[in-house]
């Protein structure tokens, strides 16, 4: 089975300026992750078909909600807010969930974090630096670095999503 080409995703213009390009590629990869989950039931989204890996599509969406929150709100804005799913007892809590975990909840949390990330970046220069020095490396980061990292993070996990989706129902696509 082959999925649609994901035509609802829009690549940025090839002549866009830097900010438009970074925003565009980040949104493209955000849309790709959601597209990889489309049409599946909660049970399918919770599956971990690549043993011994604990990766699931639902876990990837929950993880990316954590990542959006971490880099844009906690690091860039310095917000003192708790993790969404991870705890000191379970630092991989985004990938550990019960049968009660649903796509509706995970998608809503993710969409909220994406919107809050957009708000955190809005009006800031790409040269703006992070407000929190709490990252495990103790460094400050430019917004440009955060955008680039987020694109890399989504691209890497979208590759995982490709493999997971193909194992779940045979669907492939670019």
N, CA, C and O atoms as a DFTB+ gen file, in Angstrom:
696 C
 N C O
     1  1       0.848      -1.184       0.000
     2  2       0.000       0.000       0.000
     3  2       0.885       1.236       0.000
     4  3       1.895       1.279       0.703
     5  1       0.520       2.217      -0.768
     6  2       1.240       3.484      -0.814
     7  2       0.290       4.588      -0.375
     8  3      -0.855       4.652      -0.823
     9  1       0.769       5.444       0.493
    10  2      -0.051       6.559       0.941
    11  2      -0.009       7.663      -0.104
    12  3       0.741       7.587      -1.078
    13  1      -0.820       8.684       0.112
    14  2      -0.772       9.846      -0.771
    15  2       0.592      10.505      -0.652
    16  3       1.367      10.175       0.246
    17  1       0.881      11.410      -1.528
    18  2       2.198      12.055      -1.539
    19  2       2.354      13.119      -0.462
    20  3       3.384      13.790      -0.398
    21  1       1.357      13.278       0.371
    22  2       1.470      14.305       1.399
    23  2       1.380      15.695       0.795
    24  3       2.038      16.625       1.262
    25  1       0.563      15.836      -0.245
    26  2       0.503      17.092      -0.982
    27  2      -0.007      18.258      -0.143
    28  3       0.131      19.412      -0.549
    29  1      -0.597      17.978       1.026
    30  2      -1.062      19.053       1.902
    31  2       0.103      19.720       2.639
    32  3      -0.093      20.704       3.352
    33  1       1.296      19.190       2.469
    34  2       2.492      19.799       3.056
    35  2       3.064      20.767       2.022
    36  3       3.108      20.462       0.830
    37  1       3.492      21.915       2.484
    38  2       4.033      22.910       1.568
    39  2       5.496      23.167       1.860
    40  3       5.856      23.560       2.970
    41  1       6.340      22.946       0.866
    42  2       7.743      23.304       1.008
    43  2       7.864      24.814       0.878
    44  3       7.086      25.435       0.155
    45  1       8.828      25.410       1.566
    46  2       9.010      26.857       1.417
    47  2       9.526      27.176       0.010
    48  3      10.102      26.324      -0.666
    49  1       9.307      28.404      -0.403
    50  2       9.798      28.855      -1.704
    51  2      11.316      28.699      -1.753
    52  3      12.010      28.910      -0.758
    53  1      11.805      28.332      -2.910
    54  2      13.250      28.118      -3.059
    55  2      14.047      29.415      -2.980
    56  3      15.274      29.384      -2.888
    57  1      13.366      30.542      -3.015
    58  2      14.052      31.837      -2.915
    59  2      13.626      32.610      -1.664
    60  3      13.836      33.819      -1.573
    61  1      13.028      31.903      -0.704
    62  2      12.571      32.550       0.534
    63  2      13.767      33.102       1.304
    64  3      14.891      32.622       1.161
    65  1      13.501      34.125       2.127
    66  2      14.579      34.608       2.994
    67  2      14.790      33.597       4.112
    68  3      14.034      32.634       4.238
    69  1      15.818      33.818       4.920
    70  2      16.212      32.823       5.914
    71  2      15.093      32.493       6.896
    72  3      14.843      31.317       7.160
    73  1      14.424      33.482       7.433
    74  2      13.378      33.239       8.431
    75  2      12.211      32.485       7.815
    76  3      11.698      31.529       8.396
    77  1      11.799      32.923       6.635
    78  2      10.701      32.249       5.952
    79  2      11.079      30.801       5.624
    80  3      10.244      29.902       5.712
    81  1      12.319      30.587       5.253
    82  2      12.805      29.242       4.943
    83  2      12.780      28.359       6.192
    84  3      12.302      27.226       6.140
    85  1      13.289      28.870       7.308
    86  2      13.305      28.086       8.547
    87  2      11.887      27.792       9.037
    88  3      11.580      26.659       9.409
    89  1      11.029      28.804       9.036
    90  2       9.632      28.584       9.421
    91  2       8.985      27.557       8.488
    92  3       8.275      26.658       8.939
    93  1       9.234      27.701       7.198
    94  2       8.626      26.823       6.209
    95  2       9.050      25.374       6.348
    96  3       8.213      24.472       6.302
    97  1      10.356      25.141       6.519
    98  2      10.817      23.756       6.663
    99  2      10.372      23.155       7.986
   100  3      10.070      21.963       8.046
   101  1      10.324      23.946       9.040
   102  2       9.837      23.414      10.311
   103  2       8.364      23.022      10.191
   104  3       7.969      21.949      10.645
   105  1       7.549      23.893       9.578
   106  2       6.139      23.554       9.389
   107  2       5.960      22.348       8.471
   108  3       5.064      21.534       8.693
   109  1       6.792      22.224       7.454
   110  2       6.738      21.076       6.547
   111  2       6.968      19.779       7.333
   112  3       6.241      18.801       7.158
   113  1       7.969      19.784       8.184
   114  2       8.260      18.573       8.947
   115  2       7.226      18.312      10.029
   116  3       6.946      17.157      10.351
   117  1       6.658      19.367      10.592
   118  2       5.557      19.173      11.542
   119  2       4.392      18.477      10.833
   120  3       3.820      17.519      11.352
   121  1       4.051      18.969       9.647
   122  2       2.943      18.381       8.880
   123  2       3.251      16.948       8.466
   124  3       2.347      16.116       8.395
   125  1       4.505      16.657       8.195
   126  2       4.886      15.301       7.814
   127  2       4.609      14.321       8.944
   128  3       4.097      13.229       8.698
   129  1       4.938      14.690      10.172
   130  2       4.705      13.792      11.299
   131  2       3.213      13.492      11.452
   132  3       2.828      12.340      11.652
   133  1       2.390      14.505      11.358
   134  2       0.940      14.297      11.471
   135  2       0.441      13.431      10.311
   136  3      -0.397      12.552      10.507
   137  1       0.947      13.676       9.123
   138  2       0.551      12.902       7.950
   139  2       0.868      11.418       8.143
   140  3       0.085      10.560       7.735
   141  1       2.001      11.113       8.757
   142  2       2.379       9.715       8.982
   143  2       1.421       9.022       9.941
   144  3       1.361       7.793       9.968
   145  1       0.678       9.782      10.722
   146  2      -0.263       9.217      11.692
   147  2      -1.694       9.159      11.160
   148  3      -2.544       8.491      11.750
   149  1      -1.967       9.841      10.066
   150  2      -3.339       9.951       9.555
   151  2      -3.936       8.597       9.205
   152  3      -3.276       7.728       8.635
   153  1      -5.201       8.447       9.564
   154  2      -5.956       7.263       9.182
   155  2      -5.737       6.047      10.053
   156  3      -6.316       4.994       9.787
   157  1      -4.924       6.156      11.081
   158  2      -4.667       5.018      11.958
   159  2      -5.525       5.101      13.222
   160  3      -5.889       6.189      13.668
   161  1      -5.832       3.962      13.777
   162  2      -6.576       3.875      15.025
   163  2      -5.601       4.028      16.191
   164  3      -4.396       3.834      16.029
   165  1      -6.123       4.374      17.355
   166  2      -5.277       4.546      18.537
   167  2      -4.395       3.323      18.789
   168  3      -3.210       3.460      19.093
   169  1      -4.970       2.136      18.662
   170  2      -4.200       0.911      18.901
   171  2      -3.004       0.830      17.955
   172  3      -1.916       0.424      18.365
   173  1      -3.196       1.210      16.704
   174  2      -2.100       1.179      15.732
   175  2      -1.041       2.223      16.075
   176  3       0.156       1.971      15.935
   177  1      -1.480       3.381      16.519
   178  2      -0.550       4.455      16.864
   179  2       0.279       4.124      18.107
   180  3       1.385       4.637      18.273
   181  1      -0.259       3.266      18.976
   182  2       0.470       2.852      20.180
   183  2       1.449       1.706      19.913
   184  3       2.314       1.428      20.744
   185  1       1.321       1.049      18.775
   186  2       2.169      -0.122      18.476
   187  2       3.652       0.245      18.446
   188  3       4.036       1.348      18.056
   189  1       4.463      -0.710      18.869
   190  2       5.924      -0.599      18.803
   191  2       6.438      -1.751      17.940
   192  3       6.964      -2.730      18.469
   193  1       6.293      -1.645      16.622
   194  2       6.557      -2.783      15.736
   195  2       8.027      -3.037      15.405
   196  3       8.335      -3.968      14.660
   197  1       8.928      -2.238      15.937
   198  2      10.345      -2.380      15.593
   199  2      11.151      -2.823      16.811
   200  3      12.096      -2.149      17.220
   201  1      10.771      -3.953      17.378
   202  2      11.457      -4.479      18.563
   203  2      12.950      -4.614      18.291
   204  3      13.344      -5.004      17.192
   205  1      13.773      -4.300      19.263
   206  2      13.448      -4.019      20.662
   207  2      13.131      -2.547      20.927
   208  3      12.960      -2.160      22.083
   209  1      13.049      -1.731      19.900
   210  2      12.770      -0.305      20.080
   211  2      11.397      -0.098      20.706
   212  3      10.458      -0.847      20.436
   213  1      11.293       0.926      21.544
   214  2      10.016       1.303      22.143
   215  2       9.320       2.408      21.347
   216  3       8.328       2.973      21.806
   217  1       9.835       2.716      20.159
   218  2       9.240       3.781      19.357
   219  2       7.857       3.398      18.853
   220  3       7.616       2.273      18.414
   221  1       6.958       4.372      18.930
   222  2       5.618       4.262      18.362
   223  2       5.285       5.615      17.754
   224  3       5.907       6.624      18.087
   225  1       4.313       5.633      16.871
   226  2       3.906       6.914      16.293
   227  2       3.324       7.826      17.372
   228  3       3.607       9.024      17.392
   229  1       2.516       7.267      18.260
   230  2       1.963       8.080      19.341
   231  2       3.076       8.632      20.215
   232  3       3.034       9.797      20.611
   233  1       4.064       7.812      20.516
   234  2       5.202       8.263      21.312
   235  2       5.980       9.367      20.621
   236  3       6.444      10.304      21.271
   237  1       6.128       9.260      19.298
   238  2       6.853      10.312      18.567
   239  2       6.114      11.646      18.644
   240  3       6.743      12.692      18.803
   241  1       4.800      11.619      18.534
   242  2       4.018      12.863      18.625
   243  2       4.135      13.443      20.029
   244  3       4.319      14.649      20.189
   245  1       4.031      12.600      21.040
   246  2       4.183      13.068      22.415
   247  2       5.601      13.615      22.641
   248  3       5.779      14.645      23.292
   249  1       6.593      12.925      22.104
   250  2       7.987      13.375      22.223
   251  2       8.174      14.747      21.573
   252  3       8.819      15.627      22.145
   253  1       7.609      14.926      20.382
   254  2       7.791      16.206      19.702
   255  2       7.041      17.328      20.411
   256  3       7.455      18.485      20.324
   257  1       5.968      17.025      21.097
   258  2       5.317      18.047      21.932
   259  2       6.274      18.466      23.041
   260  3       6.410      19.654      23.331
   261  1       6.941      17.487      23.665
   262  2       7.945      17.786      24.699
   263  2       9.075      18.637      24.133
   264  3       9.503      19.605      24.762
   265  1       9.556      18.280      22.951
   266  2      10.682      18.984      22.336
   267  2      10.289      20.415      21.974
   268  3      11.061      21.347      22.203
   269  1       9.100      20.593      21.413
   270  2       8.610      21.948      21.091
   271  2       8.601      22.796      22.362
   272  3       9.110      23.916      22.383
   273  1       8.013      22.240      23.419
   274  2       7.935      22.972      24.676
   275  2       9.324      23.289      25.211
   276  3       9.593      24.422      25.611
   277  1      10.188      22.313      25.220
   278  2      11.514      22.467      25.804
   279  2      12.305      23.579      25.113
   280  3      12.791      24.496      25.775
   281  1      12.435      23.502      23.803
   282  2      13.307      24.448      23.119
   283  2      12.717      25.847      22.985
   284  3      13.430      26.834      23.163
   285  1      11.443      25.944      22.679
   286  2      10.876      27.278      22.458
   287  2      10.448      27.970      23.745
   288  3      10.665      29.172      23.895
   289  1       9.853      27.244      24.664
   290  2       9.353      27.910      25.867
   291  2      10.323      27.834      27.033
   292  3      10.583      28.843      27.688
   293  1      10.856      26.661      27.299
   294  2      11.735      26.529      28.467
   295  2      13.111      27.129      28.201
   296  3      13.645      27.833      29.058
   297  1      13.690      26.870      27.049
   298  2      15.029      27.378      26.759
   299  2      14.971      28.805      26.216
   300  3      15.594      29.699      26.788
   301  1      14.237      29.036      25.127
   302  2      14.235      30.379      24.523
   303  2      13.592      31.419      25.437
   304  3      14.114      32.526      25.570
   305  1      12.477      31.084      26.064
   306  2      11.785      32.067      26.902
   307  2      12.182      31.986      28.371
   308  3      11.922      32.916      29.135
   309  1      12.803      30.894      28.768
   310  2      13.158      30.728      30.176
   311  2      11.974      30.389      31.059
   312  3      12.029      30.605      32.269
   313  1      10.897      29.857      30.477
   314  2       9.693      29.522      31.246
   315  2       9.971      28.376      32.211
   316  3      10.585      27.373      31.847
   317  1       9.514      28.542      33.431
   318  2       9.666      27.515      34.460
   319  2       8.386      26.691      34.494
   320  3       7.496      26.932      35.310
   321  1       8.309      25.712      33.588
   322  2       7.114      24.877      33.456
   323  2       7.533      23.408      33.486
   324  3       8.642      23.063      33.080
   325  1       6.645      22.554      33.967
   326  2       6.999      21.128      34.046
   327  2       6.945      20.459      32.674
   328  3       6.284      20.939      31.753
   329  1       7.652      19.348      32.567
   330  2       7.565      18.525      31.363
   331  2       6.126      18.076      31.171
   332  3       5.341      18.036      32.119
   333  1       5.797      17.744      29.953
   334  2       4.447      17.274      29.635
   335  2       4.241      15.823      30.048
   336  3       3.226      15.485      30.656
   337  1       5.185      14.980      29.725
   338  2       5.037      13.542      29.945
   339  2       6.204      12.932      30.729
   340  3       6.033      11.912      31.395
   341  1       7.353      13.532      30.655
   342  2       8.556      12.965      31.262
   343  2       8.657      13.367      32.731
   344  3       8.238      14.456      33.124
   345  1       9.214      12.480      33.520
   346  2       9.427      12.749      34.941
   347  2      10.834      12.301      35.306
   348  3      11.510      11.648      34.512
   349  1      11.270      12.651      36.502
   350  2      12.585      12.187      36.946
   351  2      12.581      10.664      37.087
   352  3      13.612      10.022      36.887
   353  1      11.447      10.093      37.425
   354  2      11.328       8.642      37.524
   355  2      11.269       7.981      36.148
   356  3      11.713       6.844      35.988
   357  1      10.731       8.675      35.167
   358  2      10.620       8.129      33.806
   359  2      10.954       9.227      32.794
   360  3      10.056       9.871      32.250
   361  1      12.261       9.439      32.543
   362  2      12.661      10.484      31.603
   363  2      12.206      10.224      30.166
   364  3      12.275      11.122      29.327
   365  1      11.747       9.018      29.876
   366  2      11.197       8.693      28.563
   367  2       9.683       8.511      28.628
   368  3       9.111       7.730      27.867
   369  1       9.047       9.229      29.531
   370  2       7.604       9.116      29.714
   371  2       6.796       9.439      28.476
   372  3       5.659       8.987      28.345
   373  1       7.367      10.219      27.558
   374  2       6.658      10.521      26.313
   375  2       6.440       9.243      25.491
   376  3       5.482       9.159      24.721
   377  1       7.315       8.260      25.650
   378  2       7.197       6.996      24.926
   379  2       6.542       5.893      25.755
   380  3       6.263       4.811      25.238
   381  1       6.300       6.157      27.022
   382  2       5.678       5.171      27.911
   383  2       4.276       5.648      28.265
   384  3       4.102       6.704      28.874
   385  1       3.308       4.880      27.888
   386  2       1.920       5.275      28.132
   387  2       1.063       4.030      28.272
   388  3       1.498       2.918      27.973
   389  1      -0.143       4.235      28.724
   390  2      -1.071       3.125      28.929
   391  2      -1.982       2.976      27.711
   392  3      -1.916       3.751      26.757
   393  1      -2.820       1.968      27.779
   394  2      -3.816       1.744      26.714
   395  2      -4.823       2.896      26.644
   396  3      -5.524       3.056      25.645
   397  1      -4.886       3.687      27.701
   398  2      -5.819       4.815      27.725
   399  2      -5.308       6.013      26.916
   400  3      -6.076       6.933      26.634
   401  1      -4.038       6.013      26.545
   402  2      -3.486       7.130      25.763
   403  2      -4.145       7.172      24.392
   404  3      -4.290       6.148      23.724
   405  1      -4.540       8.367      23.989
   406  2      -5.255       8.508      22.710
   407  2      -4.556       9.482      21.773
   408  3      -3.798      10.356      22.196
   409  1      -4.835       9.302      20.496
   410  2      -4.356      10.221      19.480
   411  2      -4.947      11.604      19.718
   412  3      -4.243      12.608      19.615
   413  1      -6.235      11.661      20.035
   414  2      -6.894      12.959      20.220
   415  2      -6.171      13.791      21.270
   416  3      -5.937      14.982      21.066
   417  1      -5.818      13.172      22.388
   418  2      -5.127      13.905      23.458
   419  2      -3.719      14.302      23.018
   420  3      -3.314      15.452      23.184
   421  1      -2.983      13.359      22.465
   422  2      -1.600      13.637      22.056
   423  2      -1.538      14.698      20.967
   424  3      -0.694      15.594      21.008
   425  1      -2.434      14.591      19.998
   426  2      -2.440      15.576      18.918
   427  2      -2.782      16.962      19.447
   428  3      -2.168      17.946      19.036
   429  1      -3.760      17.054      20.359
   430  2      -4.144      18.355      20.907
   431  2      -2.992      18.980      21.690
   432  3      -2.717      20.172      21.549
   433  1      -2.323      18.180      22.510
   434  2      -1.173      18.693      23.270
   435  2      -0.088      19.155      22.305
   436  3       0.479      20.234      22.480
   437  1       0.203      18.348      21.291
   438  2       1.224      18.700      20.303
   439  2       0.845      20.000      19.574
   440  3       1.671      20.904      19.452
   441  1      -0.396      20.092      19.094
   442  2      -0.826      21.309      18.377
   443  2      -0.733      22.540      19.282
   444  3      -0.341      23.614      18.825
   445  1      -1.084      22.395      20.540
   446  2      -0.965      23.504      21.484
   447  2       0.488      23.921      21.623
   448  3       0.794      25.113      21.592
   449  1       1.386      22.958      21.774
   450  2       2.808      23.289      21.909
   451  2       3.373      23.911      20.641
   452  3       4.217      24.803      20.720
   453  1       2.927      23.461      19.482
   454  2       3.371      24.074      18.225
   455  2       2.932      25.533      18.187
   456  3       3.721      26.405      17.827
   457  1       1.701      25.803      18.547
   458  2       1.207      27.185      18.539
   459  2       1.972      28.041      19.549
   460  3       2.328      29.181      19.252
   461  1       2.223      27.503      20.726
   462  2       2.985      28.245      21.730
   463  2       4.429      28.464      21.279
   464  3       5.026      29.495      21.591
   465  1       4.985      27.514      20.557
   466  2       6.334      27.675      19.996
   467  2       6.348      28.799      18.962
   468  3       7.265      29.620      18.943
   469  1       5.343      28.831      18.116
   470  2       5.244      29.914      17.115
   471  2       5.163      31.274      17.813
   472  3       5.811      32.233      17.394
   473  1       4.370      31.347      18.872
   474  2       4.250      32.594      19.622
   475  2       5.575      32.974      20.268
   476  3       5.939      34.150      20.300
   477  1       6.294      31.986      20.781
   478  2       7.585      32.256      21.430
   479  2       8.603      32.806      20.440
   480  3       9.447      33.625      20.803
   481  1       8.525      32.358      19.192
   482  2       9.482      32.789      18.164
   483  2       9.055      34.087      17.483
   484  3       9.895      34.820      16.962
   485  1       7.771      34.368      17.485
   486  2       7.246      35.536      16.770
   487  2       7.901      36.825      17.254
   488  3       8.025      37.069      18.454
   489  1       8.308      37.626      16.309
   490  2       8.869      38.928      16.629
   491  2      10.295      38.887      17.155
   492  3      10.870      39.940      17.430
   493  1      10.870      37.731      17.299
   494  2      12.252      37.616      17.767
   495  2      13.183      37.483      16.575
   496  3      12.858      36.834      15.580
   497  1      14.324      38.099      16.692
   498  2      15.372      37.960      15.683
   499  2      15.940      36.548      15.739
   500  3      15.947      35.915      16.795
   501  1      16.410      36.067      14.611
   502  2      17.084      34.769      14.602
   503  2      18.348      34.794      15.452
   504  3      18.846      33.745      15.861
   505  1      18.864      35.986      15.717
   506  2      20.050      36.140      16.558
   507  2      19.718      36.241      18.045
   508  3      20.623      36.266      18.879
   509  1      18.423      36.300      18.386
   510  2      18.024      36.363      19.791
   511  2      18.550      35.128      20.504
   512  3      18.552      34.031      19.946
   513  1      18.996      35.316      21.739
   514  2      19.553      34.180      22.477
   515  2      18.595      33.723      23.570
   516  3      17.730      34.470      24.028
   517  1      18.781      32.482      23.964
   518  2      17.914      31.847      24.950
   519  2      17.989      32.575      26.287
   520  3      18.992      33.200      26.630
   521  1      16.894      32.469      27.021
   522  2      16.790      33.112      28.327
   523  2      17.116      32.169      29.466
   524  3      17.254      32.599      30.611
   525  1      17.241      30.880      29.162
   526  2      17.501      29.888      30.211
   527  2      18.860      29.254      29.988
   528  3      19.213      28.893      28.865
   529  1      19.597      29.126      31.033
   530  2      20.871      28.432      30.962
   531  2      20.760      27.050      31.575
   532  3      21.750      26.480      32.032
   533  1      19.527      26.505      31.580
   534  2      19.304      25.241      32.267
   535  2      19.529      24.019      31.384
   536  3      19.417      22.886      31.853
   537  1      19.840      24.236      30.131
   538  2      20.106      23.098      29.259
   539  2      21.271      22.303      29.822
   540  3      22.162      22.871      30.453
   541  1      21.274      21.024      29.605
   542  2      22.305      20.171      30.197
   543  2      23.718      20.576      29.787
   544  3      24.682      20.205      30.457
   545  1      23.855      21.316      28.717
   546  2      25.177      21.784      28.303
   547  2      25.516      23.140      28.923
   548  3      26.660      23.587      28.844
   549  1      24.530      23.794      29.538
   550  2      24.779      25.072      30.189
   551  2      25.082      26.207      29.232
   552  3      25.661      27.215      29.638
   553  1      24.707      26.069      27.984
   554  2      25.001      27.080      26.974
   555  2      23.771      27.920      26.652
   556  3      22.646      27.539      26.978
   557  1      23.989      29.054      26.016
   558  2      22.888      29.816      25.442
   559  2      22.792      29.428      23.968
   560  3      23.764      28.975      23.363
   561  1      21.609      29.613      23.411
   562  2      21.340      29.208      22.040
   563  2      20.664      30.349      21.301
   564  3      19.832      31.052      21.874
   565  1      21.007      30.538      20.050
   566  2      20.291      31.510      19.237
   567  2      18.998      30.875      18.740
   568  3      18.887      29.652      18.653
   569  1      18.029      31.713      18.418
   570  2      16.791      31.208      17.837
   571  2      17.097      30.484      16.526
   572  3      16.443      29.490      16.207
   573  1      18.056      30.954      15.781
   574  2      18.478      30.298      14.538
   575  2      18.901      28.855      14.827
   576  3      18.509      27.933      14.112
   577  1      19.707      28.665      15.886
   578  2      20.160      27.324      16.268
   579  2      18.962      26.455      16.637
   580  3      18.893      25.290      16.247
   581  1      18.016      27.023      17.391
   582  2      16.843      26.258      17.811
   583  2      16.034      25.825      16.587
   584  3      15.631      24.665      16.502
   585  1      15.789      26.727      15.643
   586  2      15.076      26.358      14.418
   587  2      15.798      25.224      13.693
   588  3      15.175      24.243      13.287
   589  1      17.097      25.363      13.535
   590  2      17.863      24.356      12.812
   591  2      17.799      23.014      13.542
   592  3      17.629      21.968      12.917
   593  1      17.934      23.051      14.840
   594  2      17.840      21.821      15.629
   595  2      16.453      21.199      15.507
   596  3      16.335      19.983      15.359
   597  1      15.413      22.006      15.567
   598  2      14.056      21.476      15.482
   599  2      13.803      20.818      14.124
   600  3      13.171      19.764      14.058
   601  1      14.286      21.425      13.054
   602  2      14.143      20.821      11.719
   603  2      14.856      19.472      11.698
   604  3      14.321      18.486      11.190
   605  1      16.068      19.435      12.252
   606  2      16.830      18.180      12.318
   607  2      16.085      17.151      13.162
   608  3      16.007      15.984      12.779
   609  1      15.543      17.559      14.291
   610  2      14.832      16.650      15.188
   611  2      13.616      16.037      14.502
   612  3      13.400      14.826      14.564
   613  1      12.818      16.889      13.844
   614  2      11.654      16.371      13.116
   615  2      12.076      15.476      11.963
   616  3      11.486      14.414      11.766
   617  1      13.078      15.877      11.200
   618  2      13.504      15.079      10.049
   619  2      13.943      13.687      10.499
   620  3      13.584      12.687       9.876
   621  1      14.716      13.624      11.576
   622  2      15.183      12.335      12.102
   623  2      13.996      11.478      12.534
   624  3      13.908      10.303      12.178
   625  1      13.091      12.068      13.296
   626  2      11.954      11.291      13.785
   627  2      10.940      10.993      12.689
   628  3      10.215      10.002      12.781
   629  1      10.870      11.821      11.661
   630  2      10.002      11.487      10.526
   631  2      10.531      10.264       9.791
   632  3       9.751       9.495       9.231
   633  1      11.839      10.078       9.786
   634  2      12.401       8.843       9.235
   635  2      11.956       7.641      10.057
   636  3      11.612       6.596       9.504
   637  1      11.964       7.792      11.375
   638  2      11.447       6.727      12.233
   639  2       9.964       6.487      11.931
   640  3       9.518       5.343      11.848
   641  1       9.209       7.572      11.769
   642  2       7.773       7.456      11.495
   643  2       7.527       6.716      10.184
   644  3       6.579       5.936      10.084
   645  1       8.369       6.952       9.178
   646  2       8.245       6.219       7.912
   647  2       8.324       4.714       8.151
   648  3       7.494       3.950       7.660
   649  1       9.335       4.304       8.913
   650  2       9.533       2.872       9.178
   651  2       8.393       2.292      10.008
   652  3       7.915       1.190       9.736
   653  1       7.961       3.040      11.019
   654  2       6.855       2.571      11.857
   655  2       5.585       2.405      11.036
   656  3       4.909       1.381      11.132
   657  1       5.262       3.402      10.237
   658  2       4.031       3.349       9.441
   659  2       4.060       2.173       8.473
   660  3       3.064       1.467       8.314
   661  1       5.189       1.968       7.838
   662  2       5.278       0.853       6.900
   663  2       5.078      -0.487       7.617
   664  3       4.449      -1.392       7.070
   665  1       5.602      -0.616       8.819
   666  2       5.424      -1.847       9.587
   667  2       3.988      -2.021      10.057
   668  3       3.508      -3.148      10.178
   669  1       3.306      -0.928      10.319
   670  2       1.936      -1.001      10.834
   671  2       0.950      -1.414       9.752
   672  3       0.149      -2.327       9.955
   673  1       1.004      -0.739       8.591
   674  2      -0.001      -1.038       7.568
   675  2       0.545      -1.092       6.146
   676  3      -0.218      -1.168       5.183
   677  1       1.854      -1.053       6.021
   678  2       2.456      -1.157       4.689
   679  2       2.489       0.149       3.915
   680  3       2.986       0.190       2.789
   681  1       1.966       1.215       4.505
   682  2       1.908       2.496       3.794
   683  2       3.305       3.102       3.701
   684  3       4.064       3.108       4.671
   685  1       3.623       3.606       2.527
   686  2       4.875       4.303       2.306
   687  2       4.566       5.606       1.603
   688  3       3.453       5.806       1.118
   689  1       5.530       6.481       1.547
   690  2       5.358       7.751       0.858
   691  2       6.481       8.685       1.229
   692  3       7.214       8.446       2.189
   693  1       6.615       9.754       0.462
   694  2       7.733      10.668       0.709
   695  2       7.474      11.635       1.823
   696  3       8.332      12.461       2.135
